[in-house]
Amino acid sequence: MHTHEHRVQYGSRKDQFDIYPLGDIHAGVVHCAEKQTKSKVREISENPFALWIGMGDLADCITPADRRWDDSVIAPWVDRQNIAESCRKWLVNLFAPIKDKCIGILEGNHELTMRKTLHVKLTENICGDLGVPYLGYSCFVLFKFSRLKGGSVTSLIGHFSHGSGWAQTEQGVANRLKKNASNNVCDFHASGHLHRIYNIEDRALVLKNTNGNGFEIAEAKRPAVCTGSWLQSYKHGEYPSYAEQRGYDPTPIGCPIISITPDKGLIEVTT
């Protein structure tokens, strides 16, 4: 597990920052929603308050050495003799316009398999190309939002993980998300892997300082969110994806947005 401190300066008490968790793109196969992914990158580029984090499985990373290999679903721009390098160049080119807004990039189980079997550190190489932090498979990020006038600092802790497990029903996704989030003390949690956009809100009782007048019982809320996917389960005219072969439900294309208003300590999730 990794840790990272991310500092952000802002001017107005009303400023709201939008964190885009981009993961499960699976670049390199024809089922990757390339057009929609590029559109989202443009949106991030044009949003002055946008931040983003790579949630893993940015590349599909399946090679002929893998039992899941299917040459018929490989994207036309992939060099079959240089798969990792093809994906690296495509992703670096995709993210170059928004590299200055990047919190860091996580490794997913697909990149992890490539690293273990082919000894290619794809995620770390992409991070090096972009000049952004490599965040491992899961990480804590300490956000420090500093207001330019007045010097006040709001600190929030986010926990990010590529995620694990498998679920198809809404209740199954909720249970898996809650399990992935439950072992970490943080202000919000995000995990990928499930190819779903879904959020829950943990609630707990805490003691709140009442400005020198003692304490009172208050309710603390902690959002937890599944970060979606850019891999189409079913694509007209193409050979079947693994999701189609297994009869999975169609998955939504996109990602949620985690919005933070530092001056209020407010965290909201838009799915």
Residue pairs with C-beta under 8 A, 6 or more apart in sequence:
1 136
1 137
1 138
1 139
1 140
2 133
2 134
2 135
2 136
2 138
2 139
2 140
3 139
3 140
3 141
3 142
4 103
4 104
4 133
4 135
4 139
4 140
4 141
4 142
5 141
5 142
5 144
6 51
6 103
6 104
6 141
6 142
6 143
6 144
7 143
7 144
7 146
8 17
8 51
8 143
8 144
8 145
8 146
8 262
9 145
9 146
9 147
9 148
10 17
10 145
10 146
10 147
10 148
10 262
11 147
11 148
11 149
13 147
13 263
14 261
14 263
15 49
15 261
15 262
15 263
16 49
16 259
16 260
16 261
17 49
17 50
17 51
17 145
17 259
17 260
17 261
17 262
18 47
18 49
18 50
18 51
18 257
18 258
18 259
19 51
19 52
19 53
19 103
19 158
19 257
19 258
19 259
19 260
20 40
20 44
20 50
20 51
20 52
20 53
20 255
20 257
21 52
21 53
21 55
21 160
21 190
21 192
21 225
21 227
21 228
21 255
21 256
21 258
22 37
22 40
22 52
22 53
22 54
22 55
22 58
22 227
22 230
22 255
23 54
23 55
23 56
23 57
23 58
23 106
23 108
23 162
23 192
23 193
23 227
23 228
23 229
23 255
24 55
24 56
24 57
24 108
24 192
24 193
24 195
24 227
24 228
24 229
24 230
24 231
25 32
25 37
25 57
25 58
25 59
25 91
25 229
25 230
25 231
26 32
26 57
26 58
26 59
26 60
26 110
26 229
26 230
26 231
27 34
27 37
27 58
27 59
27 60
27 75
27 87
27 90
27 91
27 94
28 59
28 60
28 61
28 62
28 74
28 75
28 78
28 83
28 86
28 87
28 90
29 60
29 62
29 73
29 74
29 75
29 231
29 241
30 73
30 74
30 75
30 76
30 235
30 238
30 239
31 73
31 231
31 232
31 233
31 235
31 238
31 241
32 60
32 75
32 230
32 231
32 232
33 230
33 231
33 232
33 253
34 75
36 230
36 253
36 254
37 94
37 230
38 94
40 254
40 255
41 94
41 95
41 97
41 98
42 97
43 50
44 50
44 52
44 98
44 101
45 97
45 98
45 101
50 98
50 101
51 101
51 102
51 103
52 98
52 101
52 102
52 103
53 102
53 103
53 104
53 105
53 106
53 135
53 141
53 160
53 190
54 95
54 102
54 104
54 105
54 106
54 123
55 106
55 108
55 160
55 162
55 190
55 191
55 192
55 227
56 105
56 106
56 107
56 108
56 109
56 110
56 111
56 123
56 137
56 162
56 163
56 192
56 193
57 108
57 109
57 110
57 111
57 162
57 192
57 193
58 87
58 91
58 105
58 108
58 111
58 123
58 126
59 84
59 87
59 88
59 91
59 110
59 111
59 122
60 87
60 110
61 83
61 84
61 87
61 110
61 111
61 113
61 114
61 122
62 68
62 69
62 70
62 110
63 69
63 83
63 84
63 114
63 118
64 71
64 80
65 117
65 118
66 113
66 117
68 242
70 239
71 80
72 239
73 238
73 239
73 241
74 80
77 86
77 90
78 86
78 87
79 85
79 86
84 114
84 118
84 120
84 122
87 122
88 122
88 125
88 126
88 129
91 126
92 126
92 129
92 130
95 102
95 126
95 130
96 130
99 130
99 131
99 132
102 130
102 132
103 132
103 133
103 135
103 141
104 127
104 132
104 133
104 134
104 135
104 139
104 141
105 123
105 126
105 127
105 130
105 132
105 133
105 134
105 135
106 123
106 135
106 136
106 137
106 138
106 139
106 160
106 161
106 162
106 192
107 115
107 123
107 124
107 134
107 135
107 136
107 137
107 162
108 123
108 137
108 162
108 192
108 193
109 162
109 164
109 193
111 122
111 123
112 137
114 120
114 122
115 121
115 122
115 123
123 134
124 134
127 133
127 134
135 141
135 160
137 161
137 162
138 159
138 160
138 161
138 162
139 159
139 160
139 161
140 157
140 158
140 159
140 184
140 186
141 157
141 158
141 159
141 160
142 155
142 156
142 157
143 154
143 155
143 156
143 157
143 158
143 260
144 153
144 154
144 155
145 153
145 154
145 155
145 156
145 260
145 262
146 152
146 153
147 153
147 262
147 263
152 263
154 262
154 263
154 265
156 187
156 188
156 260
156 262
156 265
156 267
157 185
157 186
157 187
158 186
158 187
158 188
158 189
158 190
158 258
159 181
159 184
159 186
159 188
159 189
159 190
160 189
160 190
160 191
161 180
161 189
161 190
161 191
161 192
162 191
162 192
162 193
163 176
163 180
163 191
163 192
163 193
163 194
163 226
164 176
164 180
164 193
165 176
165 179
165 180
165 193
165 194
166 176
166 194
167 173
167 175
167 176
167 194
167 196
168 248
168 249
170 198
173 194
173 196
173 198
173 226
174 198
174 200
176 194
177 191
177 194
177 198
177 199
177 200
177 224
177 225
177 226
178 200
178 202
178 224
180 189
180 191
180 224
181 189
181 191
181 200
181 202
181 222
181 224
182 202
186 222
187 222
187 267
188 222
188 223
188 224
188 225
188 258
188 267
188 269
189 222
189 223
189 224
189 225
190 224
190 225
190 226
190 227
190 258
191 224
191 225
191 226
191 227
192 226
192 227
192 228
192 229
194 226
195 228
195 229
195 231
195 243
195 251
196 226
196 228
196 229
196 251
196 252
197 225
197 226
197 227
197 228
197 252
197 254
197 255
197 256
197 271
198 225
198 226
198 271
199 223
199 224
199 225
199 226
199 256
199 269
199 271
200 223
200 224
200 225
201 221
201 222
201 223
201 224
202 221
202 222
202 223
202 224
203 219
203 220
203 221
203 222
204 219
204 220
204 222
205 217
205 218
205 219
205 220
206 217
206 218
206 219
206 220
207 215
207 216
207 217
207 218
208 215
208 216
208 217
208 218
209 215
210 216
221 267
223 258
223 267
223 268
223 269
225 256
225 258
225 269
225 271
226 256
227 255
227 256
228 252
228 253
228 254
228 255
228 256
229 251
229 252
229 253
230 253
230 254
231 241
231 243
231 251
232 241
232 250
232 251
232 253
233 241
233 243
233 244
233 248
233 249
233 250
233 251
234 241
234 243
234 244
234 250
235 241
243 251
256 269
256 270
256 271
257 269
257 270
258 267
258 268
258 269
259 266
259 267
259 268
259 269
259 270
260 266
260 267
261 268
